[in-house]
């Protein structure tokens, strides 16, 4: 995908497993990267220096679309090839409900009450923590029996599973997902692109992904 990014419109461009959009951090215009597969958030050294005089205890004010929320971003890393000055990972997504509408390329921060209303009309995909530290979900192809699949939101892929063919219907956590790119492979994997035609909230702190088609 490609195209212009609105200044604070909430429109994003999906590059690999990264959602790129423009916003503001403590009123400084920046390009942000939302990376659901990254465990931690980080800022670039340049943005860290610009914020040094006004940051309090690691908290920053992030403005997306017409909404503002506060987040704690402690890590400082070199600016990625995407040009984003700040990366929002799972730690921020855990604390701040953000609706990601892949189908329409929009990101919208939600208040707790808005998140609750979204969840009432959405379907949950339950996440399971494995002994090796990975996260898995139930995955079924067609009418088959569900198997445990690795959830890897850092990969720009759909669904991989033994016996799947192009056009196969899949259910992730019991939720039928539309237009999923599938491939045959020995190890079941669900990547970020399995969700690219739906609206979601990554409620990773409560081991859920909420899906609204």
Residue pairs with C-beta under 8 A, 6 or more apart in sequence:
1 13
1 14
1 15
1 105
2 13
3 13
4 11
5 11
5 12
5 13
5 20
5 21
5 22
5 31
6 21
6 22
7 22
7 29
8 22
8 23
8 24
8 63
8 64
8 65
8 66
9 65
10 21
10 64
10 65
10 106
10 107
10 108
11 21
11 105
11 106
11 107
12 19
12 20
12 21
12 34
12 105
12 106
12 107
13 19
13 20
13 21
13 105
14 20
14 102
14 105
14 196
15 82
16 156
17 35
17 36
17 37
17 153
17 154
17 155
17 156
17 191
17 192
18 33
18 34
18 35
18 82
18 84
19 33
19 34
19 35
19 100
19 107
20 31
20 32
20 33
20 82
20 84
21 31
21 32
21 34
21 64
21 107
22 29
22 30
22 31
22 32
23 29
23 30
23 32
23 62
23 63
23 64
24 30
24 62
24 63
25 32
25 43
25 47
25 51
25 60
25 61
25 62
25 63
25 85
25 86
26 51
26 54
26 55
26 60
26 61
27 61
27 63
28 47
28 50
28 51
30 47
30 84
30 85
30 86
31 82
31 83
31 84
31 85
32 62
32 64
32 84
32 85
32 86
32 87
32 88
33 80
33 82
33 84
33 86
33 87
33 88
34 87
34 88
34 93
34 98
34 100
34 107
35 87
35 88
35 89
35 154
36 89
36 90
36 93
36 100
36 153
36 192
36 202
36 204
37 89
37 90
37 152
37 153
37 154
37 155
37 192
38 87
38 89
38 90
38 154
39 89
39 90
39 91
40 75
40 89
40 90
40 91
41 71
41 73
41 75
41 86
41 87
41 88
41 89
41 91
41 92
42 73
42 75
42 76
42 77
42 86
42 87
42 89
43 51
43 60
43 73
43 75
43 76
43 77
43 85
43 86
43 87
44 76
44 77
44 78
44 79
44 84
44 85
44 86
45 76
45 78
45 79
46 79
46 85
47 85
47 86
48 76
51 60
57 72
58 72
58 73
58 74
59 70
59 71
59 72
60 70
60 71
60 72
60 73
60 86
61 68
61 69
61 70
62 68
62 69
62 70
62 71
62 86
62 88
64 98
64 107
64 108
64 109
65 107
65 108
65 109
67 108
67 109
67 110
68 109
69 96
69 109
71 88
71 92
71 95
71 96
72 91
73 86
73 88
73 92
77 87
79 85
80 87
90 202
90 204
93 202
93 204
93 205
94 203
94 204
94 205
95 205
96 109
97 109
97 110
97 111
97 112
97 114
97 115
97 118
97 201
97 203
98 107
98 108
98 109
98 110
98 201
98 202
99 106
99 107
99 108
99 109
99 110
99 115
99 118
99 199
99 200
99 201
100 106
100 107
100 199
100 200
100 201
100 202
101 107
101 108
101 199
102 195
102 196
102 197
102 198
102 199
102 200
103 196
103 197
103 198
103 199
110 118
110 201
115 201
115 203
118 201
118 210
118 212
119 201
119 203
119 210
121 212
122 199
122 201
122 210
122 211
122 212
123 174
123 175
123 210
123 211
123 212
124 173
124 175
124 208
124 209
124 210
124 211
125 137
125 172
125 173
125 174
125 175
125 208
125 209
125 210
125 211
126 137
126 138
126 173
126 207
126 208
127 135
127 136
127 137
127 151
127 204
127 207
127 208
127 209
128 135
128 136
128 137
128 148
128 207
129 135
129 207
130 136
134 150
134 151
135 150
135 151
136 148
136 149
136 150
136 151
137 148
137 149
137 151
137 172
137 173
137 190
138 146
138 147
138 148
138 149
138 171
138 172
138 173
138 174
139 146
139 147
139 148
139 149
139 159
139 161
139 170
139 171
139 172
139 188
139 190
140 146
140 147
140 170
140 171
140 174
141 161
141 163
141 164
141 168
141 169
141 170
141 182
142 168
142 169
142 170
144 163
146 171
146 174
147 161
147 188
148 188
149 159
149 161
149 172
149 188
149 189
149 190
150 187
150 188
150 189
150 190
151 190
152 189
152 190
152 191
152 192
153 191
153 192
153 202
154 192
155 189
155 191
155 192
155 193
156 191
156 192
156 193
157 181
157 183
157 189
157 191
157 192
157 193
157 194
158 180
158 181
158 182
158 183
158 190
158 191
158 193
158 194
158 196
159 170
159 172
159 180
159 181
159 182
159 183
159 188
159 189
159 190
159 191
159 194
160 182
160 183
160 184
160 185
160 187
160 188
160 189
160 191
161 170
161 182
161 184
161 185
161 188
161 189
162 184
162 185
162 186
162 188
163 184
164 170
164 182
164 183
164 184
165 182
165 184
166 182
167 182
168 182
169 176
170 176
170 177
170 180
170 182
170 194
171 177
172 190
172 194
173 209
175 211
177 194
177 195
177 197
177 198
177 211
178 197
178 198
178 213
179 196
179 197
180 193
180 194
180 197
181 193
181 194
195 209
195 211
198 211
198 212
198 213
199 211
199 212
199 213
200 209
200 210
200 211
200 212
201 209
201 210
202 209
203 209
203 210
